[in-house]
Amino acid sequence: MAREGAPAMERYRILPHTADGKFQAYGETLEEAFANAALALASLVWDWEAVEPAERRPVRVEGSDHEQLLVRFLGEVLYLFETRRFLLGRVGDVRIRRRPGGFGLEATLAGETLSDRHELHGDVKAVTYHDLKIEACDGFTVQVVVDM
């Protein structure tokens, strides 16, 4: 997918930010952009590509709009890491549906539990609404700033 400023096949791009982490994630669909945003978030803390998809975790979140839905979805990735030491390695079956009062998202996260085999190289404390953007133009781009 060709998008201005984004080479074909690029899932996400980590952007410079003075104090926190910032990234853009891309997708042909909104669901794909959300999935790639979860991988971008993971990349700030661990190498998601080295994670075996041995465990599957279903995730369901709701939000009043797409922005809140994205923040809550990424918050689930952080929650699973902080409480279960779950390292995300793959995102599948992402479905976003309109619901009364907003939107719902269902997805399957695949990964494994943190072990000596994995190295952590960052710490994301929270997903923020600061500079959050979701844009539709020849696919979708989401931009997220996280508190590190």
MARZA-29762 format. One record per residue (C-alpha): y, x, z; residue in one letter. Coordinates in Angstrom, 1 decimal, m for minus. Example, Ala and Ser with C-alpha at 12.3 -4.5 7.8 and 13.67 -1.06 7.14 Angstrom:
% MARZA-29762
<atom><py>m4.5</py><px>12.3</px><pz>7.8</pz><code>A</code></atom>
<atom><py>m1.1</py><px>13.7</px><pz>7.1</pz><code>S</code></atom>
END
This chain:
% MARZA-29762
<atom><py>0.0</py><px>0.0</px><pz>0.0</pz><code>M</code></atom>
<atom><py>3.3</py><px>1.5</px><pz>m1.0</pz><code>A</code></atom>
<atom><py>6.2</py><px>1.0</px><pz>1.3</pz><code>R</code></atom>
<atom><py>9.5</py><px>2.7</px><pz>1.3</pz><code>E</code></atom>
<atom><py>9.4</py><px>5.7</px><pz>3.5</pz><code>G</code></atom>
<atom><py>5.6</py><px>5.3</px><pz>4.3</pz><code>A</code></atom>
<atom><py>3.0</py><px>7.0</px><pz>2.2</pz><code>P</code></atom>
<atom><py>0.0</py><px>5.0</px><pz>1.0</pz><code>A</code></atom>
<atom><py>m2.8</py><px>4.7</px><pz>3.6</pz><code>M</code></atom>
<atom><py>m0.6</py><px>5.7</px><pz>6.5</pz><code>E</code></atom>
<atom><py>m1.6</py><px>3.7</px><pz>9.7</pz><code>R</code></atom>
<atom><py>1.4</py><px>4.7</px><pz>11.8</pz><code>Y</code></atom>
<atom><py>4.1</py><px>7.3</px><pz>12.3</pz><code>R</code></atom>
<atom><py>5.2</py><px>8.8</px><pz>15.7</pz><code>I</code></atom>
<atom><py>9.0</py><px>8.9</px><pz>15.7</pz><code>L</code></atom>
<atom><py>11.3</py><px>11.2</px><pz>17.6</pz><code>P</code></atom>
<atom><py>12.8</py><px>9.7</px><pz>20.7</pz><code>H</code></atom>
<atom><py>14.8</py><px>11.5</px><pz>23.4</pz><code>T</code></atom>
<atom><py>13.0</py><px>10.3</px><pz>26.5</pz><code>A</code></atom>
<atom><py>10.2</py><px>7.9</px><pz>25.7</pz><code>D</code></atom>
<atom><py>7.6</py><px>7.4</px><pz>22.9</pz><code>G</code></atom>
<atom><py>8.4</py><px>5.6</px><pz>19.7</pz><code>K</code></atom>
<atom><py>6.3</py><px>4.7</px><pz>16.7</pz><code>F</code></atom>
<atom><py>6.1</py><px>2.5</px><pz>13.7</pz><code>Q</code></atom>
<atom><py>2.8</py><px>1.0</px><pz>12.6</pz><code>A</code></atom>
<atom><py>2.0</py><px>m0.4</px><pz>9.2</pz><code>Y</code></atom>
<atom><py>m0.3</py><px>m3.0</px><pz>7.7</pz><code>G</code></atom>
<atom><py>m0.8</py><px>m5.2</px><pz>4.6</pz><code>E</code></atom>
<atom><py>m1.1</py><px>m8.1</px><pz>7.1</pz><code>T</code></atom>
<atom><py>0.5</py><px>m8.7</px><pz>10.5</pz><code>L</code></atom>
<atom><py>m3.0</py><px>m8.4</px><pz>12.1</pz><code>E</code></atom>
<atom><py>m3.5</py><px>m4.9</px><pz>10.5</pz><code>E</code></atom>
<atom><py>0.0</py><px>m3.8</px><pz>11.7</pz><code>A</code></atom>
<atom><py>m0.9</py><px>m4.9</px><pz>15.2</pz><code>F</code></atom>
<atom><py>m4.2</py><px>m3.1</px><pz>15.1</pz><code>A</code></atom>
<atom><py>m2.6</py><px>0.1</px><pz>13.9</pz><code>N</code></atom>
<atom><py>0.1</py><px>m0.2</px><pz>16.6</pz><code>A</code></atom>
<atom><py>m2.7</py><px>m0.2</px><pz>19.2</pz><code>A</code></atom>
<atom><py>m4.1</py><px>3.0</px><pz>17.6</pz><code>L</code></atom>
<atom><py>m0.6</py><px>4.6</px><pz>17.6</pz><code>A</code></atom>
<atom><py>m0.2</py><px>3.7</px><pz>21.3</pz><code>L</code></atom>
<atom><py>m3.6</py><px>5.3</px><pz>22.0</pz><code>A</code></atom>
<atom><py>m2.7</py><px>8.4</px><pz>20.1</pz><code>S</code></atom>
<atom><py>0.1</py><px>9.1</px><pz>22.5</pz><code>L</code></atom>
<atom><py>m2.4</py><px>9.6</px><pz>25.3</pz><code>V</code></atom>
<atom><py>m5.8</py><px>10.5</px><pz>23.7</pz><code>W</code></atom>
<atom><py>m7.4</py><px>11.3</px><pz>20.4</pz><code>D</code></atom>
<atom><py>m8.7</py><px>7.9</px><pz>19.4</pz><code>W</code></atom>
<atom><py>m10.5</py><px>9.2</px><pz>16.4</pz><code>E</code></atom>
<atom><py>m12.8</py><px>11.2</px><pz>18.7</pz><code>A</code></atom>
<atom><py>m13.7</py><px>8.1</px><pz>20.7</pz><code>V</code></atom>
<atom><py>m17.2</py><px>6.6</px><pz>20.0</pz><code>E</code></atom>
<atom><py>m17.0</py><px>2.8</px><pz>19.6</pz><code>P</code></atom>
<atom><py>m19.9</py><px>2.4</px><pz>22.1</pz><code>A</code></atom>
<atom><py>m18.4</py><px>m0.5</px><pz>24.1</pz><code>E</code></atom>
<atom><py>m16.7</py><px>m3.7</px><pz>22.8</pz><code>R</code></atom>
<atom><py>m14.0</py><px>m5.5</px><pz>24.7</pz><code>R</code></atom>
<atom><py>m12.7</py><px>m8.9</px><pz>23.6</pz><code>P</code></atom>
<atom><py>m9.0</py><px>m9.4</px><pz>24.1</pz><code>V</code></atom>
<atom><py>m7.0</py><px>m12.6</px><pz>24.1</pz><code>R</code></atom>
<atom><py>m3.3</py><px>m12.8</px><pz>24.6</pz><code>V</code></atom>
<atom><py>m0.6</py><px>m15.4</px><pz>24.0</pz><code>E</code></atom>
<atom><py>3.1</py><px>m15.1</px><pz>23.4</pz><code>G</code></atom>
<atom><py>6.1</py><px>m17.3</px><pz>22.6</pz><code>S</code></atom>
<atom><py>6.8</py><px>m15.2</px><pz>19.5</pz><code>D</code></atom>
<atom><py>5.4</py><px>m12.3</px><pz>17.6</pz><code>H</code></atom>
<atom><py>7.3</py><px>m9.7</px><pz>19.6</pz><code>E</code></atom>
<atom><py>6.0</py><px>m11.0</px><pz>22.9</pz><code>Q</code></atom>
<atom><py>2.5</py><px>m11.2</px><pz>21.4</pz><code>L</code></atom>
<atom><py>2.7</py><px>m7.5</px><pz>20.3</pz><code>L</code></atom>
<atom><py>4.0</py><px>m6.3</px><pz>23.7</pz><code>V</code></atom>
<atom><py>1.2</py><px>m8.3</px><pz>25.5</pz><code>R</code></atom>
<atom><py>m1.5</py><px>m7.0</px><pz>23.1</pz><code>F</code></atom>
<atom><py>m0.5</py><px>m3.4</px><pz>23.6</pz><code>L</code></atom>
<atom><py>m0.2</py><px>m4.0</px><pz>27.3</pz><code>G</code></atom>
<atom><py>m3.9</py><px>m5.0</px><pz>27.3</pz><code>E</code></atom>
<atom><py>m4.8</py><px>m1.6</px><pz>25.8</pz><code>V</code></atom>
<atom><py>m2.9</py><px>0.1</px><pz>28.6</pz><code>L</code></atom>
<atom><py>m4.4</py><px>m2.2</px><pz>31.2</pz><code>Y</code></atom>
<atom><py>m7.9</py><px>m1.5</px><pz>30.1</pz><code>L</code></atom>
<atom><py>m7.2</py><px>2.2</px><pz>30.2</pz><code>F</code></atom>
<atom><py>m5.6</py><px>2.1</px><pz>33.6</pz><code>E</code></atom>
<atom><py>m8.1</py><px>m0.2</px><pz>35.3</pz><code>T</code></atom>
<atom><py>m11.4</py><px>0.5</px><pz>33.5</pz><code>R</code></atom>
<atom><py>m10.6</py><px>4.0</px><pz>32.0</pz><code>R</code></atom>
<atom><py>m11.4</py><px>2.5</px><pz>28.6</pz><code>F</code></atom>
<atom><py>m10.4</py><px>4.6</px><pz>25.7</pz><code>L</code></atom>
<atom><py>m9.7</py><px>2.6</px><pz>22.5</pz><code>L</code></atom>
<atom><py>m11.3</py><px>4.0</px><pz>19.4</pz><code>G</code></atom>
<atom><py>m11.3</py><px>1.1</px><pz>17.0</pz><code>R</code></atom>
<atom><py>m9.6</py><px>m2.3</px><pz>16.7</pz><code>V</code></atom>
<atom><py>m11.4</py><px>m5.1</px><pz>14.9</pz><code>G</code></atom>
<atom><py>m11.4</py><px>m8.8</px><pz>14.2</pz><code>D</code></atom>
<atom><py>m7.7</py><px>m9.3</px><pz>14.9</pz><code>V</code></atom>
<atom><py>m6.7</py><px>m12.9</px><pz>14.5</pz><code>R</code></atom>
<atom><py>m3.2</py><px>m14.2</px><pz>15.1</pz><code>I</code></atom>
<atom><py>m2.8</py><px>m18.0</px><pz>15.2</pz><code>R</code></atom>
<atom><py>0.1</py><px>m20.4</px><pz>15.8</pz><code>R</code></atom>
<atom><py>m0.5</py><px>m22.3</px><pz>19.0</pz><code>R</code></atom>
<atom><py>1.6</py><px>m24.9</px><pz>20.9</pz><code>P</code></atom>
<atom><py>4.5</py><px>m23.1</px><pz>22.3</pz><code>G</code></atom>
<atom><py>3.9</py><px>m19.9</px><pz>20.4</pz><code>G</code></atom>
<atom><py>1.1</py><px>m17.7</px><pz>19.1</pz><code>F</code></atom>
<atom><py>m2.3</py><px>m16.5</px><pz>20.2</pz><code>G</code></atom>
<atom><py>m4.1</py><px>m13.2</px><pz>19.4</pz><code>L</code></atom>
<atom><py>m7.8</py><px>m12.5</px><pz>19.6</pz><code>E</code></atom>
<atom><py>m9.3</py><px>m9.1</px><pz>18.8</pz><code>A</code></atom>
<atom><py>m12.2</py><px>m6.8</px><pz>19.6</pz><code>T</code></atom>
<atom><py>m11.5</py><px>m3.4</px><pz>21.0</pz><code>L</code></atom>
<atom><py>m14.2</py><px>m0.8</px><pz>20.6</pz><code>A</code></atom>
<atom><py>m14.3</py><px>2.5</px><pz>22.5</pz><code>G</code></atom>
<atom><py>m15.8</py><px>4.2</px><pz>25.5</pz><code>E</code></atom>
<atom><py>m15.1</py><px>5.1</px><pz>29.1</pz><code>T</code></atom>
<atom><py>m13.1</py><px>8.3</px><pz>29.8</pz><code>L</code></atom>
<atom><py>m15.3</py><px>11.3</px><pz>30.4</pz><code>S</code></atom>
<atom><py>m15.1</py><px>15.1</px><pz>30.5</pz><code>D</code></atom>
<atom><py>m15.6</py><px>15.0</px><pz>26.8</pz><code>R</code></atom>
<atom><py>m12.1</py><px>13.6</px><pz>26.3</pz><code>H</code></atom>
<atom><py>m8.7</py><px>15.2</px><pz>26.9</pz><code>E</code></atom>
<atom><py>m5.7</py><px>13.3</px><pz>27.8</pz><code>L</code></atom>
<atom><py>m2.4</py><px>14.6</px><pz>26.5</pz><code>H</code></atom>
<atom><py>0.2</py><px>12.0</px><pz>27.6</pz><code>G</code></atom>
<atom><py>0.9</py><px>9.1</px><pz>29.9</pz><code>D</code></atom>
<atom><py>2.3</py><px>5.8</px><pz>28.7</pz><code>V</code></atom>
<atom><py>3.6</py><px>3.7</px><pz>31.6</pz><code>K</code></atom>
<atom><py>4.7</py><px>0.5</px><pz>29.8</pz><code>A</code></atom>
<atom><py>5.4</py><px>m1.1</px><pz>26.5</pz><code>V</code></atom>
<atom><py>9.1</py><px>m2.1</px><pz>26.2</pz><code>T</code></atom>
<atom><py>11.2</py><px>m4.6</px><pz>24.2</pz><code>Y</code></atom>
<atom><py>13.8</py><px>m1.9</px><pz>23.6</pz><code>H</code></atom>
<atom><py>14.2</py><px>m1.3</px><pz>19.8</pz><code>D</code></atom>
<atom><py>11.1</py><px>m3.5</px><pz>19.1</pz><code>L</code></atom>
<atom><py>11.0</py><px>m4.7</px><pz>15.5</pz><code>K</code></atom>
<atom><py>8.6</py><px>m6.6</px><pz>13.3</pz><code>I</code></atom>
<atom><py>9.5</py><px>m6.6</px><pz>9.7</pz><code>E</code></atom>
<atom><py>7.8</py><px>m8.2</px><pz>6.7</pz><code>A</code></atom>
<atom><py>8.5</py><px>m6.4</px><pz>3.4</pz><code>C</code></atom>
<atom><py>5.7</py><px>m5.3</px><pz>1.1</pz><code>D</code></atom>
<atom><py>3.3</py><px>m5.7</px><pz>4.1</pz><code>G</code></atom>
<atom><py>4.3</py><px>m5.4</px><pz>7.7</pz><code>F</code></atom>
<atom><py>6.0</py><px>m2.7</px><pz>9.8</pz><code>T</code></atom>
<atom><py>6.2</py><px>m2.9</px><pz>13.6</pz><code>V</code></atom>
<atom><py>8.3</py><px>m0.5</px><pz>15.7</pz><code>Q</code></atom>
<atom><py>7.6</py><px>0.0</px><pz>19.4</pz><code>V</code></atom>
<atom><py>9.2</py><px>2.1</px><pz>22.1</pz><code>V</code></atom>
<atom><py>7.1</py><px>2.9</px><pz>25.2</pz><code>V</code></atom>
<atom><py>8.0</py><px>4.2</px><pz>28.6</pz><code>D</code></atom>
<atom><py>6.4</py><px>7.6</px><pz>29.2</pz><code>M</code></atom>
END
